[in-house]
Amino acid sequence: MILIINLSCYLKFSNKKGQSITFAVLTHKTGLTMVIKTVAIYVFFDDILKSMNHREPESRKTCDAEIITVVLIAAQYFSGNIEKSLCFVRCTGLMPDMLSKSRFNRRLHKIGELISELFFHVGQAVKELNIGTTYCIDSFPVSVCQNIRIINSKLVKGKKYHGYCASKRTYFYGFKVHMIVTSNGTPVEFTFTTGNKHDLDGLKQLPVNLPEGSELLADCAYTDYLLEEMLADNGVNLLAARKNNSKHPHNPCTEYLISIGRKRVETAFSDIAKYMPKKIHAVTDTGFLIKLIAFIWAYTFDKLYKL
């Protein structure tokens, strides 16, 4: 049973287990904004999929663009809660024939790689349209569970997930997200590694397909003279902050520009973290990473939406 008590109040429904779930849409203005944003997200992804000549079975009633839209709405407004997002698109009549939660999750796992591929497709377009030539790279940790609960973790197991975040001076258990953003904070590339990997491992995992003449700002953890030379051959100038005992120090002016420029990527990480709940609910590690991609997509779409 689905009960709509005015779009400006609450949405209440009962799931298959008979449990009643209620959540607020806050105000009529917010609810209307959510509907407009949902339509915008669907049109955005539907057009991209068509441009990629993405084909689906003709008998399929729910297209991949709708699945991706529901995931992004969940990440953007419901802290990754798929069930609430499904309820929202049904209640508002945007997608009345949306799949059940179990069928939806199965479809979502099948198109996980497609969602990632779409990000890099859009990221390439952002690079081509970007007027500036400055990019920033850094990483941030995403914990699977609290450290005290590591022994009971069923999602992932192994010492390779143990990591240390130097900026926060804390240990964590989970994954690292390595990301390249533009000078205004729009993500263009990302990758995941286990918690024990060094930042340089993440950089080597990224394609770093930036326009010729670009500058890539990074902290001292990305110092690798050989890698700098390799990227320079491809037209990318990696400017990593130097330690005091560095054999190839930068001049003070360059160091200052690096320290100022890197704040943009740190702000981007803080903004992405605002979309995330304290604990990301997932049953498999693949599902966990798909939700991570959804949070990155939600932030990226907001940046593009405001342009």
N, C-alpha and C positions, 0 to 999 in steps of 0.2 A: 504494500500500500504506500502510495506517495501522497503527501499532503503539502500543498504550497500555501503558506500563510503570508501572501504578499511578498513580492520580490525584495521589499525593503526590510523584511523581518527574518524569518527562519525557514529553512528547508528541513523537513522531517520525513523519514522513510523507515520502513521495516525491511531488513534483509531476509534472506531465505531461512535463517535460523530463528527468525522471529524477534530479533533484537532491534530495538528502536534506536535510531541514530539521528541526532539533531545537530545542526550547525548553523551559525549566524552568517548572513551575508552583509551585516552591518547596516548600510543605508541604501536607499533606492539608487542614489548616485553611484555607489560602489558596485551594486548589483548590475546596473546598466553598463558600467565600465567593464565588468567581468564578461558580460555577454558580447560587447563590442570587441574586446581583446580576444575572446575565443574565436569569433568569426575571422578576425585578422590573422590569427595563428593558422587557422585551417586554410584560408586562401593562400597564405604565404607558402606553406608546405605543399599544398596541392599544385601550385604553379611550379615549384622547384622540381617536384617529382615528374611532372609532365615534361619539363625541359630536359630531364635526364632520361626520358623515354622509359620510365619505370612502368612495368606491366604487371597487372594482377588478374586473377581468374575472373571471368565475366559473371560467374555465379555468386561471387562474393558480395554480400550486402554492406559490409563495413570495410571501407577502404583504409589503407595504411595512413593516409593523411589524418583521418579521424582518430586512429589509435595514437599517433604522435601528438595530436592536439590535446587529447585527454591527459596524456602523461605530462605535458608542459603545464596544463592548467593545475594539475595536482602539485607539481613542483612550485608553481608560482603563487598559488593561493592557499593550498592545503597541506603544506610541509611534506609533500610526497605521498599523501594519503590517496591512493587510487580509488578506493570505495567512495569517498566523498566527491571526488571529481566525476566519477561515473554518475552519481546521483545528480550532480549539478547539471550535466549536459542533458540528462533525461527530463529533469523537472522543468527546465527552461524551454524544452521542446527543440533544442538545437540538434540533438541526436537521439530522438525517442526510441530508436531500435538498436541502441548500443548493446554490445555483447555483455554477457554476465561477467562477474569478476574473474572466475576461473578461466573462461575462454579468452577473456581479455589478456590475462597474464601469459597464457600460452602464445598468443599472437605477438605480444610484446617481446618475448624472448626470441622469437623468430626474426624480428626486425631490429634487434639490438645493434647489429653491425650497420644497418641502413641508417639508423639515427646518427651514428658516429660519422658515417660517410657524408651525410647531409651537412654536418657541421663543417667539415673540411671543404665541402663544395661552396658553402656560403662564406667561409673564412677566406677562400681564394678571391672571391668577389670583393670582399671588404679590403683586402690588400691592394687590389687593382684600383679601387676607388679612393683609397686613403691618400690624402694629400701629403701628410708627413712621412718622414723616412725613419722615424725613431720607434723602436719596439722594446718591450721589456720582457724578461723571462724570470720566473721564480717558481717555487713549489710550496705547497701547503699540505699538512697532514689531515687525513680523515680517519678517525678512529672507528673501528668496528664495534668495540665495546670498551668499557672502563678497564683500566689496568688490573684492578682487583678481580675482575671476572674473566681474565684471559684463559685460565685453566678450564672454564666451563664453556668457552666459545665453541659453537658448532658451525658457524658460518665459514670461518677459515681457521686453519691450524698450522703451526710451524714457526720456527725462529725467524724465518725470513720476513714475517710481518711485524717483528719488533723494530721500532724506529725511534729516533731521537730528533726533536725539533729544537734546533739551536736558538732560534729567535724567541721561542717561548720557554726554553730551558725545561722542557718536559719530555718524558718518554710516552710513546703511544703504541697502539697495536692496530695495524690496519694498512692503509694504502697512502701513497703520495700522489698528488695531482701536480703535474708539471705543465705550465701554461705560458704561452706567449701572447701578450696583449699589445694593442696599439697605444699611441700616446694619450688617447682619451679613455683607455681602459677596456676597449672591446676585444674579447678573446678571439684569436684567429687560429691557434693550434693548441692542442693539449694531448697529454698521454698519461697513463697510469703506470706506477711501479709499486712493488711491495715496499713496506716501510723501511727495510734495511738498506735500500739502494741509495747511492750517492746522487746528488743533484746532477752531476755530469752524466750519469747513466741515463737520466731522463732526457737531457739535452741530446745525447747521441741517438736516442730512440725517436726523437721528433724529426720530421722531414726538413724543418727550417727552410721552407720554400718562400723566402722573402724577396721582394723586388731588389734588383741590383742597386747598390749604393746605400742599402739600409744599415742602420746602426742598431745593434742588439745590446741593451744594457742589462747587466747582471751583477750579482754580488760576488764576493771573493771565492765562494764555493765553486764557481764556474771557471776558475783560472786553469787553463790548459793551453800552453803556448802552441802545441802542435795542432790542436783543434782550431785555435784562432787563425792559424795559417791556412788550414783547409777551408774554413768558412770564407776567409779573405779571397781565396781563389774563385769562390762562387759569388763574389760581390757583396758579401755580408761582413760587416765590421763588428766583431764581438768585443764589447768594452766591458770587461769584468773588473770590479773593484780590486785593488791590490792590497796585499798585506804590507806591513812596515818593512819586512825583510825581503820583499819581492826583488827579483833580478831584473825585471822589466817594469819599473814603476811608471805610473802615469803622472803627468804634470798636475799640480793642484787644481787648475781650472777644470780639467777632465774629470778628476775625482769628484769635484763638487757637482758637476752636471750629472754624473752617474747616480750620486746619492739623491739628488732631487728627482731625477727621472724615474728611479725605481719605486718611488712612493705611489705611483699610479697603479702598479701591479699589486702592491700590498693593499691598496684601497679596494681593488677589484676582488681580492680574496675575501676581504671583510664583507663586501656586499653580497658575494655568493653565499657566504656563511649565514647571512640573514634569512635566506630561503630554507636552510636546512633545519630539521628538528634536532633535539639533543642526541637522539639515537635514530639512525636511518633503519627502518624496518625492512628486512629482506630475508628470504629463506635460503637463497643461494648467493654465491659470490658474484655470479653473472648478473643476477637481479640487483645486487648492491651497486655494481658499477653502472648499470643502466640508469638507476636512479641518480647516481652522481652526474652522469651525462645530462640527464633531464634538468638538474639544478644549474649546470653550466649553461645549458640551452636557454633556460628561463631568464637568467641574467643577461645573456647575449641578446635575446630577443627584445628585452626591455631597453637595452642600449640602442638597438637598431630602430625600435619603435619610436624613440624620442628624437631620432635624427631628423 
